């Protein structure tokens, strides 16, 4: 709502996490926490079909399993210890394989080869604190790349890095600024499918001059003065953002694309 806008900076881009078309699901999570580390595991419902709205209510037919471990690392900075996160996931879904679709011949169609299959992957994050509400991050993720995108976005490999900072240095400690850069790509099967004219959830224009998609993003969140109201204090922030996208859609024949954003967030 106020910070980075591009999907590649929301979470692990290659994590095809279980959710319906609006991003919601139902599931169960168990978690164990200590002051320095924690571990959690969960299973959640998948949509009945790729990027669909109705969820499959059976947690034994289609489901998403995930296991995450996070904790302090044995590297301490002046602002505190570095922190690491490791995620592994497994999706059991009724989905089409890129190679199966290509094997039929002609223009490949994933809808013709859908069956119950498994998609796996992992994600890792390093976080380096720089002070109160400021720090750097490095994130990498990958999935098996054999099956169509089911719930999130069409990223099979991801590497991203960046940082967020307060405006304390220029006398505005409530403001926040961020800058980040990401590179992500597709598996060989995914590329061949698109190059042959296949259509994905978000990709496909009949041909593909493949290149990794690259995103540079920066934003500044300006915190406006609070207003006193009968219901409480009204807090408002104005965020200005900019993105430069190279090879959009993994196609060297496209772009670059510049995205400008203005967001107003008010809460009381």
N, C-alpha and C positions, 0 to 999 in steps of 0.2 A: 504493500500500500504506500510506503514512503521511501523504500530503499531501491535496491536493484530491481529491474523490471524483466530482464531477459530470463527465460526458463532455465538456461544453462547455469545460472547463479542461484536458483532456488534450492537445488539439492543435487544429488548425483544424477547427471543427465542420462546416463545409460541404465538407471534403475527404472524399469517399467513397472512402477508400483501399482498395486491393485486399487482401482477406483473406477467409478462410473464416469460418464461423460462430463459431469460437473465437478469431479474430484472427490466424491464422497464414497464411503464403503462402510461395511459392518464387519467387525472381527473381534478378536480377543488377544490381549498382550499380557505377558507376565514379565516382571522386571525385578532385578535385585540391585540395590544401591549400597555403596560405601562412600565415605567422604572423598575418596580419590578415584574411584572407578565404578562403572555400572555395566550391566549386561541385560539385554531384553530380547525377547523372542515373541513372535506373533504370527497368527494366520488370519487372513482377511478374505472377504468375498471378492470375486471377479465379476465384471459384467458378462452377460450371456454371450455377447459378441464384441468384436474389437471396437473400442470407443463407443459402446452402446450405453444406454441409460439404465435399463432394468438389470439388476444384479442377479446372479445365479445364487439362490439361497442355500445350495448345498455346499458345505465346506469340505466335502470329500470328492466332488466331481471336478469343480474348478475352484482354484484358490491361489493365494499368494502367501508364501512363507518368507519370513525375514528374520535374521539374527543380527544384532548390532552390539558391539562392544566399544566403550569409550573410557578414556582414563587419562590421568596425568602421565607425561613422559619424563624420563630422567634427565631432562634438560630444563634448567630454570633461567628465565630472563628476569631483568629488574622488575617487571610488572607481574611476574608469577610464572608457573611452570607451563611449558608447551603442552598441548592436549592433542590426542589422537583419537580418531574414530574409524572403525572398520565395520563394514556392512557386507553381508552375503545374502542373496535372495534366490528363491526358486518359485517360478510361476507354473502352475498346471492349468493349461488353457486349451480351448478349442480354436486353433489358429493354423494359418497356412505357412508352409515353408517356402522360402524364396527358390531353393533348388528344385523342389517338387513342381512349383509353378513353371519354372523354366524348362523342365524335362518334358512337359506336354507339347511344347513347340508353339509357334505363333506368338501373339501378344500374350504374355503371362498374366494370369488372373488368380489371385490368392483365394478367392471365394470358391474355386473349383477343387482345392486341395486341402481344405480345412479338416483337421482331425485333432484328437486329444494329444497334446505334445507338451514338452517341458522346456522352459526358457530359464537360464540361470545367469547369474552375474555377481559382481562385487563393486564396492566403492570404498575409497579411503580418503580421509581428510586429516590435514595437519592444521592446527590453529596456534598462532603465536600472539599472546597478549602484548599490547604496547602501553596499556594504561587503562583507566576507567573508561569502559565503553568504546575501546579502540583496539584494533588488531589486524593481523594479516592471516590469510588462509591459502592453502594449496589443496586442490581436490582432484582426484582421478577416479574414473569409473569405467567399467566395461561389461558387456553382456555377450552371450553366446552368438548373437547376430544371425541366427539361423531362421528365426520366426518373425512374422510381421509385428509391428508396433501394436500393442494391445490397449494401453491406458495412458501413457505419458507422451513422450515426444520421440521423434525419429533420430535418436543418437545411439550409436553402438559403442563408440569410444569417446571419452571426454578427458580433457586436462584443462583445469581452470585455476586462476590465481588472482589475488587482489587484496584489497584492504579497505577498512572503514575507519574514519577518524572523526573526532569531535572538533568543534570550532574553538576549543579552549585557547589555542595559540593566538587567535586574533580576537579574543574577548567575547566569543559567543559559544560558551560551553554546551548549550542546549542544541546547537546546530550539529549536523552530521554530513560528512562528505564521503564518497566512496569511488573507487576506481578498480576495474577488474578486466581481465582478458581471458578468453576461452578459445580452445581449438577442439573441434570434435569431428568424428568421421563415421563412415559406414563400413560394415563387413563386406567382404568380396561378393558374397551371395546377394546382399542387399544392393550393391552397386550394379551388378549384372542384371538384376531384376528391373531396376529403373532404366538402365540403358536400353533394355529390350522393349521399353514402352509400358512397363507395369506401373500401376497406381498404388500409392500408399495412403495412409491416413492424412498426411500433409504434403507428400511429395509426389512428383511424377508429371512430366510435361512431354513425354514421348521420346526423349533422348537425354543423354547425360555426358557432359564433358567434366568428369569428376575432379573435384578438388575439395580438400577439407574446409569446412565452414569455420570462419574465425570471427569472433565478436569482441569488440572493445566497448566498454560501457563506463560511463561516469555519471554521477548524480550529486546534487547538493540539496539537502533538506534544511530549509530555513524555518526556524521555530518562531511563530508570531506571538505577540504579547497575549497573555491570558486575559479572559474577560470573566468577571464575576456575574453569575446568574442565580436565580432562585433555586434552580436545580443543581447548582454546583459551579465549579470553575470550568469554563470553556477553553479547551486546548486545541490549537490549530497549527498545522505545519504545511508549508508549501514546498513541494519537491520539483526541481527542474532536472531533466535527464537527457542524455544523448547517447546514442549507440551508432557504431560504425560496423556494418556486417559485410564481410568479404565472402565471395562465393556462396550467396544465399541459395539454399536448397542443394548444397554440395555441387553446384554447377559453375564452372569457370566462365561460362558465357553469360552469367547473370551478375547484376550489381556493379559496384558496391551499393548498398542501401544505407541511408542515413535515417535514423528514427529519433525524433524529438518528442519529449513528453513533459506535460505539466500536470501535477496531481495536487489536489487540496484535500487534506485529511483533518477532520474535526471530531473531537470526542469530548464528552462531559459526563 
